[in-house]
């Protein structure tokens, strides 16, 4: 990225874990208003083992002046029925589905393209990993800006707002982001190579 972009965007390092957890929990409490829910947020308790120590999972961060200001994560568990519709759980089975989660940016760092860049890198990781066939996510459209952001990147596969699948105040829409398989080129970086910016 150019010198005017004051962020370091990368796969999380162990020293990023406390800041990432703080940002994620702040988002649950301050923005979503429902706080930590063990059934939904079990990964947050141990980000290190869930993401950093798992070869098929990823936690990506944007760091500004040593502080984690944005996160995105990806894991290999598909959506469960219930609460999600049976057809969604069947379409996106665990193991072959990369599920995108924890796409959060601190309010004062929004409008710099951080979420888009982190999602781009997560998609590249999922496409290059080899075992994933689909990249899935769901979002609460009651969160300001969530629906237009995801519609700019993903394809809607199921609008669950009429079902109330997560209860009052949560208007869920399910999306898929097309995976583009990397093209092997002579001299291309291997799995440990750097992914370039958009």
Residue pairs with C-beta under 8 A, 6 or more apart in sequence:
1 7
1 9
1 197
5 112
6 64
6 65
7 62
7 63
7 64
7 69
7 70
7 109
7 112
7 114
8 62
8 63
8 64
9 60
9 61
9 62
9 63
9 114
9 117
9 118
9 121
9 197
10 60
10 61
10 63
11 58
11 59
11 60
11 61
11 125
12 20
12 47
12 51
12 52
12 59
12 60
12 61
12 68
12 71
13 52
14 48
14 52
16 59
16 61
16 63
16 68
17 47
17 48
17 52
17 59
19 61
19 63
19 67
19 68
20 47
20 59
20 61
20 68
20 71
21 44
21 47
22 68
23 68
23 69
23 70
23 71
23 104
23 106
24 41
24 44
24 71
24 102
24 104
25 36
25 44
26 106
27 104
28 34
28 35
28 36
28 37
28 41
29 35
29 36
31 143
32 140
32 143
33 169
34 169
36 44
43 50
43 51
43 73
43 75
43 101
43 102
44 102
47 59
47 73
50 57
50 75
51 57
51 58
51 59
51 73
51 75
52 59
54 75
56 75
56 76
56 129
56 131
56 132
57 73
57 74
57 75
57 76
58 73
58 74
58 122
58 125
59 71
59 72
59 73
59 102
60 71
60 72
60 73
60 118
60 121
60 122
60 125
61 68
61 70
61 71
61 118
62 68
62 69
62 70
62 71
62 105
62 109
62 114
62 117
62 118
63 69
64 109
69 105
69 106
69 108
69 109
69 114
70 104
70 105
70 106
70 109
70 114
70 115
70 118
71 102
71 103
71 104
71 118
72 100
72 102
72 103
72 115
72 118
72 119
72 121
72 122
73 100
73 101
73 102
73 122
74 98
74 99
74 100
74 101
74 122
74 125
74 126
74 135
75 98
75 99
75 101
76 94
76 95
76 97
76 98
76 99
76 131
76 132
77 94
77 97
77 99
78 89
78 92
78 93
78 94
78 95
78 97
78 99
78 136
79 88
79 89
79 92
79 99
79 136
79 138
79 174
80 89
81 88
81 89
81 90
82 165
83 165
83 166
84 138
84 160
84 165
84 174
85 158
85 160
85 163
85 165
87 158
88 157
88 158
88 174
91 134
91 157
92 99
92 134
92 136
92 176
95 131
96 131
96 132
96 133
96 134
97 132
97 133
97 134
97 135
97 136
98 122
98 126
98 129
98 132
98 134
98 135
98 136
98 179
99 135
99 136
99 137
100 119
100 122
100 135
100 136
100 137
100 177
101 137
103 115
103 118
103 119
103 137
105 114
105 115
113 198
115 149
116 149
116 153
116 198
117 197
117 198
119 153
119 177
120 198
121 195
122 135
123 135
123 177
123 179
123 180
124 182
124 195
125 195
126 132
126 135
126 179
127 179
127 180
127 181
127 182
128 182
128 191
132 179
133 179
134 176
134 179
135 176
135 177
135 178
135 179
136 157
136 174
136 175
136 176
136 177
137 150
137 154
137 174
137 175
137 176
137 177
138 160
138 172
138 173
138 174
138 175
139 146
139 147
139 150
139 172
139 173
139 175
140 146
140 166
140 170
140 171
140 172
141 147
141 161
141 171
141 172
141 173
142 169
142 170
142 171
147 173
150 173
150 175
153 177
154 175
154 176
154 177
155 175
155 176
155 177
155 178
156 173
156 174
156 175
157 174
157 175
157 176
158 173
158 174
159 173
159 174
160 172
160 173
160 174
161 171
161 172
161 173
164 170
165 172
166 172
182 188
